[in-house]
């Protein structure tokens, strides 16, 4: 099921992201949104803003952090988040 995260200010839906053929080593709009919103906010409050439970927010954040560490060149615009978390 494809979710639309535009209401949370994320941009593309999951299906739009896949259809654009963006490499999986880059962060998805949802991963970017979650990692940026986690700075100073709880898992619960971020989850409520996109309609998922806090455990799912934790999983999304963990995946994004792994991608940023593994592929720093592709995600250089978001590496500052690692210093904040």
C-alpha positions, -999 to 999 in steps of 0.1 A, spaced: 0 0 0 15 33 -10 13 61 15 13 98 6 35 118 29 28 151 12 5 161 41 35 159 64 56 181 41 77 152 28 70 155 -10 66 124 -30 45 93 -23 63 59 -21 52 50 -56 64 83 -71 98 77 -55 101 42 -70 89 54 -104 116 80 -105 142 53 -103 162 70 -75 189 46 -62 181 28 -30 213 40 -14 199 76 -13 175 86 14 138 85 6 117 116 13 102 98 43 136 89 57 147 125 54 116 138 70 118 114 100 155 120 107 151 158 105 120 158 127 136 135 153 159 163 164 142 176 195 111 155 191 99 122 204 93 91 183 56 93 193 52 129 180 70 122 147 49 91 142 17 110 148 26 136 122 29 109 95 4 83 108 27 55 120 36 41 153 68 51 172 85 17 165 81 23 128 96 58 132 126 42 150 130 16 122 129 44 95 154 65 114 178 35 119 176 26 82 184 62 72 213 64 96 227 32 81 224 46 46 241 79 56 270 60 71 274 35 43 269 59 14 281 93 27 288 107 -8 252 101 -20 237 116 12 262 144 19 234 170 23 220 151 53 252 141 71 248 169 96 219 149 111 243 123 124 260 149 146 226 160 160 213 125 169 
